[in-house]
């Protein structure tokens, strides 16, 4: 597959360069190209007998996190965020690294430090007044909740922020988080993810500013049907 990567690719170009589904015929590896990063080889794992996915895991990949953070920081800085917001846990290392890169960029401009807020998947003891929203897992059907403490809401209310994710597959998690933020009268300046998966597109994200939803590439679904 040709990489087709460019700095100014829009979603339509991502859609053409990266197919949403590929017939599964026993493939073991998927070669992914991410804008400004180049090719990455990912293992293909089974979700169920009819569905396999390319496993994109950042949480233990230091080198890839650092490379992605430099690319994404240069793009995110156009929104001049004071905070980044992410959901634990896979996107947390990337969010931390993007903060570091943004702060290096901002230090030259003498801007305030960028910090981050983490949305949790279980209620923590430090949360005295948490807000929550329920989501359903697409793969297991199990219901789970997202939690954010009122102290973190106060931070976001006083500052501009960008929502960061690693992979948006169906939009269920990001849309649940956007519902939660809307309840407390908050909205991110932009939404940034490394990858869309399958047929995911900006139209499936319940966010009014579609041009502010960004992805660097797409992961296909491997299907047998």
Secondary structure, 3 states (H helix, E strand, C coil): CCCCCCCCCCHHHHHHHCCCEEECCCCCEEEEEECCCEEEEEEEEEEECCEEEECCCCCCCHHHHHHHHHHHHHHHHHHCCCEEEEECCCCHHHHHHHHHHHHHHHHHHCCCCCEEEEEECCCCCCCCCEEEEEEECCCCCCEEEEEEEHHHHHHHHHCCEEEEEEEECCCHHHHHHHHHHHHCCCCCCEEEEEEEECCCCHHHCCCCCHHHEEEEEEECEEECC
